[in-house]
Amino acid sequence: MGLLRTYFNNTRKPEGVLGRGMLAGMNREHARVSDWGMGHLSDIHASSIVELGCGGGRNVGKLLKMYPAARMVAVDYSAESLAKTAQVNQAFVTEGRCELLEADVSHLPLEDGTFDLATAFETVYFWPGPVESFAEVHRVLADGGAFLIVNESDGTNPSDDRWKKIIDSLQIYTAEQLHDHLAQVGFSQVTVDHDPQRHRLCILARK
Ligand SMILES: C[S@@+](CC[C@H](N)C(=O)[O-])C[C@H]1O[C@@H](n2cnc3c(N)ncnc32)[C@H](O)[C@@H]1O
């Protein structure tokens, strides 16, 4: 259990050689659910994006291609994640379209009302609160800004219980719980797409 635990805790905060392996795996394994989630952005126009818990950075590149006029801040509290994001998105970083920021989502060193779009793929499970973290996202979004949450676990799959035993502080939320937490911090329109067959969910909330 020791090595398994150490390895899978790299989903929470990738570190060292195991973290690097995990990041490469997440870029591959999360692609399908991430693309499904991004399919919900067709009505969202954005010129400034914050990608929260960016991990290996695969979604940073996808979003910057989807929004060719946008700039992005890619946030993660893992230095290993940011290094991988920089490597995968070297051209966007060099061009100045992608800035890397090492920070905890619950305390973002970013100005109020800065972004049109905030995204969170497979990461809110680990965020402090999460109400305090969602309040930070709400703070940094401009009025009318959108917050996209994409999770491949919907809190209703009994087989996910094993992950809670292995990964420290893992919280798997239901769509209803996320909806309520978002409403609590002031998001006005919260649209939920829940796929109970695949146990995945996508939430789009507006400030
Ligand atoms: C499971 S990975 C998902 C990575 C990527 N979004 C994806 O879909 O492949 C979770 C990422 O969120 C980051 N993370 C978790 N909690 C965080 C927090 N409180 N603040 C910033 N980053 C966080 C982790 O370091 C990790 O890189």
The ligand as a Gaussian input file, in Angstrom:
#p B3LYP/6-31G(d) Opt

LIG

0 1
 C       -5.370000      15.265000     -10.970000
 S       -4.355000      16.607000     -11.472000
 C       -5.243000      17.234000     -12.907000
 C       -4.350000      18.001000     -13.816000
 C       -4.999000      18.550000     -15.093000
 N       -5.957000      19.580000     -14.795000
 C       -5.636000      17.438000     -15.888000
 O       -6.854000      17.424000     -16.084000
 O       -4.897000      16.542000     -16.319000
 C       -4.674000      17.844000     -10.253000
 C       -3.750000      19.053000     -10.391000
 O       -4.285000      20.088000      -9.544000
 C       -3.237000      20.648000      -8.773000
 N       -3.823000      21.174000      -7.533000
 C       -4.502000      20.460000      -6.588000
 N       -4.900000      21.266000      -5.599000
 C       -4.458000      22.513000      -5.900000
 C       -4.564000      23.753000      -5.237000
 N       -5.168000      23.883000      -4.057000
 N       -3.996000      24.828000      -5.830000
 C       -3.344000      24.708000      -7.027000
 N       -3.220000      23.536000      -7.691000
 C       -3.785000      22.447000      -7.140000
 C       -2.260000      19.496000      -8.564000
 O       -0.962000      19.933000      -8.244000
 C       -2.333000      18.779000      -9.910000
 O       -1.390000      19.300000     -10.824000

